[in-house]
Amino acid sequence: MSMKNKEKVLFLVLTVCLLSGCGMVKEKTEATEAEHKEAVIKKAISSIEEKKYPQAIGMLSKIKDDKKAEDLLQQLRYLISGTYLANLDIGVAAIDNSGKVKTAVDTTIYKEPIYSECSDWNNIISLSCAFERLDGLDKEGNVYSTNDPDPAYIYVIEKLKSYKDIVAISTDFDNYVLLSKTGKIEAFSQKYGEALNYFKKEISTWTDVVKVVTGQRRIAALKRDGTVYIADYNKYYGVDGTVDDEVNDWTDIVDIADVFGGPIVGLKSDGTVICSKEEIKGPDGNLVKNPHAFHVSGWNDIIAISQSGYSLLGLKRDGSVVATGGNAHKQLDVSGWHDIVAIAAGDWISVGLKSDGTVVIAGDCGKLDPKDVANMNDLYVPTVKY
C-alpha cells in the first residue's frame, strides 16, 4: 500500500474514531441530564410526601420537556390553588366528589336564589366567585356562569361559549380572565366593564402563564419561571410607584393572590410569603399608608394562600391556618382550625376545607342554615398521584 493510501486510511480511521467519540459524549451528556432529571423528580416526590408543596413546585419548575415532572406540577398547582372551594361571603361553594357544586348560602340577604343554577353543572374542577355571581370551569375546558339580571349577561354567555381548552379562570364583577392550555390569557368584560380594556393589549403579549388572578383594578399573572406579570389600572392614569414596580423584581414565586387592587401576595418556593409594600404612592406622588396592608414577615411553612379585599389566610403544612388583615366580622378567628387542606378568604367569613371533605367557617355567618352547612360533605379533596 502506497504512503498516500496509508494516509487516507489513517484519516478515515481517525475520522470514525472522532465521530464515535462525539456520539459517546452526546450519549453520556444525555444520560447525565436524564439522571439529573430523575434525581430532581425523586427529591420533589419526597417533598410532596412531607407536604412541602411549594418546595416541590420550585424544583419541578426548573425541569423542561419531561412529562412526569409536568404532570406533577399541574397536580400541585391545582392542589394549592384551592379553586375547588369558593368563599361567597354570604356562604360557601365547593365541588363534591361527583364533580357537582354544593352551596350553603344565607338566603336572608339575597332573596333570589342567585347561586342555584350551579347545581346543574357537571364535571366541574374550578370555581371563581364574582360578587353576586359564581363561575365554574369543567374538565373539558368549558366555562359556566350563574345567571345575572343585567342584559349584558346574554353577551357574556355567548362570549364564554367561544372559548375552548381553558385550564383556569379568575373573575370579578365585570371581568372574565381565562387561561388557555398554551399559557396565554383570554380576557373580556361585560358590556359595562371598562377597566379591563385599558390593559387588554398588554396582557395579550404575556406568555408561559401558569396562574392568573384579577380584581377591578389589576390583573396579575404568575409565570412558569416564578416571576410575576402585573397590569395595573392606575398606570393608565399616570400614577407612579404602583405595586408592579416592586413585584417585577420578585422571583421563586409558586402562587399569587390579589383581589380588588389590594397588595399583591406571593407564596415563595421556600414556604414563606411576600407582600407588596405597606406604603404606596398616591396620585400626588407622596407616600401614603396602604389601607390593605398585610403583615406576613413571620409566616413560614406555608403551603397555600388566599386573599379577600381586607384579609389574608395562610395554610400551614401541619393543617393549621394563620391570618392577617381586617377582622371586623371575626373572619380571622381561625386559630382553632386543624386538619385543613384548602382555604378561601372573605371579607365576612373565612372558609376551610378539611381532609374529611367537610367545611369549617369563621366569622359572621349571618343566618346560614346549619343543615345546609352540614350538607357540605363528601367534598372533593385533591391528592397528588405519582
Secondary structure, DSSP 4 states (H G I P E B T S, - for coil): --HHHHHHHHHHHHHHHHHHHHHHHHHHHHHHHHHHHHHHHHHHHHHHHTT-HHHHHHHHTT--S-HHHHHHHHHHHHHHH-TTEEE-SSEEEEEBTTS-EEEEE-TTT-SS-TTGGGGG--SEEEEEE-SS-EEEEETTS-EEE---SSTHHHHHHHHHHT--SEEEEEE-SSEEEEEETTS-EEEEE-TT--HHHHSHHHHTT--SEEEEEEETTEEEEEETTS-EEEEEGGGGGT--S-THHHHTT--SEEEEE--TT---EEEETTS-EEE--SEEE-TTS-EEE-TT----TT--SEEEEEE-SSEEEEEETTS-EEEEE--TTSTT--TT--SEEEEE--SSEEEEEETTS-EEEEE--TT--HHHHHT--SB-------
